Amino acid sequence: MKLSIIHYPKMNRQWLLKREHGEYEQHAHFFTKKEALQCRKLIDANRYPRQKKYLIAMQRLLTGDEFRQLNRKPRYININKGIKRA
């Protein structure tokens, strides 16, 4: 899959990550180029995103089957430390 990053200076979210030869809906907007590159790296590495902005963007960019096949690494919880209280 080929992804391209396009800059639109007149928009609020200026950076667009677009799937080449995909549907019209398969694109996502970002505030910075760094965010767009990070989302692209997550897709290339086939990793499930932790942050909501990347999660929504990747759901838009990928098809349903591709999104379900992303690698979900379970979070490690040390039982011996217990629950941290604020």
C-alpha positions as CSV (number, residue, x, y, z in Angstrom):
1,M,0.0,0.0,0.0
2,K,1.3,3.4,-0.9
3,L,0.7,6.4,1.3
4,S,1.4,10.0,0.5
5,I,1.7,13.1,2.7
6,I,0.4,16.3,1.2
7,H,0.6,19.8,2.7
8,Y,-2.4,22.2,2.4
9,P,-1.4,25.5,4.1
10,K,-4.9,27.1,4.0
11,M,-6.5,24.4,6.1
12,N,-6.7,24.1,9.9
13,R,-5.2,20.6,9.9
14,Q,-2.6,21.2,7.2
15,W,-1.1,17.8,6.7
16,L,-3.0,15.1,4.8
17,L,-2.1,11.4,4.8
18,K,-3.8,9.8,1.8
19,R,-3.9,6.3,0.5
20,E,-2.9,6.2,-3.2
21,H,-5.5,4.6,-5.5
22,G,-7.9,4.2,-2.5
23,E,-11.4,5.4,-1.9
24,Y,-12.2,9.1,-1.3
25,E,-12.8,8.4,2.4
26,Q,-9.3,6.8,2.9
27,H,-7.5,9.9,4.1
28,A,-6.7,11.6,7.4
29,H,-5.7,15.1,8.5
30,F,-3.0,16.0,11.0
31,F,-1.8,19.2,12.6
32,T,1.9,18.5,12.1
33,K,4.0,16.6,9.6
34,K,5.6,14.7,12.5
35,E,2.1,13.3,13.4
36,A,1.5,12.2,9.8
37,L,4.9,10.5,9.6
38,Q,4.2,8.7,13.0
39,C,0.9,7.3,11.7
40,R,2.6,6.2,8.5
41,K,5.3,4.4,10.6
42,L,2.7,2.6,12.6
43,I,1.0,1.4,9.5
44,D,4.2,0.2,8.0
45,A,5.2,-1.6,11.2
46,N,1.7,-3.2,11.4
47,R,1.2,-2.0,15.0
48,Y,-2.0,-1.2,16.8
49,P,-2.1,2.5,17.9
50,R,-2.4,3.5,21.5
51,Q,-3.5,7.2,21.0
52,K,-7.0,8.1,19.9
53,K,-5.8,10.4,17.1
54,Y,-3.8,7.6,15.4
55,L,-6.6,5.0,16.0
56,I,-9.2,7.1,14.2
57,A,-6.8,7.9,11.4
58,M,-5.8,4.3,10.9
59,Q,-9.4,3.2,10.9
60,R,-10.1,5.6,8.0
61,L,-6.9,4.7,6.0
62,L,-7.1,0.9,6.3
63,T,-9.9,-1.4,5.3
64,G,-11.8,-3.4,8.0
65,D,-9.8,-6.6,7.4
66,E,-6.5,-4.8,7.4
67,F,-7.3,-3.0,10.7
68,R,-8.4,-6.2,12.4
69,Q,-5.0,-7.9,11.5
70,L,-2.9,-5.3,13.2
71,N,-0.6,-6.6,16.0
72,R,-2.1,-5.9,19.4
73,K,0.6,-6.3,22.1
74,P,-1.0,-6.8,25.5
75,R,0.0,-4.3,28.2
76,Y,2.2,-5.7,30.9
77,I,0.9,-5.2,34.4
78,N,3.1,-6.2,37.4
79,I,0.7,-7.8,39.9
80,N,3.2,-7.4,42.8
81,K,3.2,-3.6,42.6
82,G,-0.6,-3.4,42.9
83,I,-2.6,-0.3,42.0
84,K,-1.1,3.1,42.0
85,R,-3.2,5.7,43.7
86,A,-3.1,9.4,42.9
